[in-house]
Amino acid sequence: MILLDHNITEDQSAQLRRWHIHFRQVGYEVGRPEWEDQQEILRHLHQVKQTTFFTRDLGFFRRRFCHPNYCLVVVTGPVLNTASSIRRLLRHPEFKTKARRRGKVVKISSAKIAWWEISRDRQQHTTW
């Protein structure tokens, strides 16, 4: 399942729907709008399996948040490029499947992808 944080704007989520990317969004289909606290979102992610959570909150880019059941993705860069960045990551060979994404905390920008993963002590990087 793909889960979007409430901080992904309506126009960007609409663009994802036009591209037939199926997701649920915090505050609409999942949880409540007041789920702004990391702990509420993390608690939910621990209860569901194989979820990729997209947010614009840099506070989620922490190695300690790596977990085998989910993937956290922090989208940086212009807000108007959020949907494009999400689609680009989902098509990238390193992150194309749920199995390849699980256990990672990822930060994407227009230039590169950086991530932490459970099995590694050092941050990984790649370019688009």
Helices and strands as residue ranges (DSSP letters): E 2-4, H 10-18, E 24-25, H 38-47, E 51-55, G 58-60, G 63-65, E 70-75, G 79-81, H 82-91, H 98-101, E 104-108, E 112-117, E 124-127
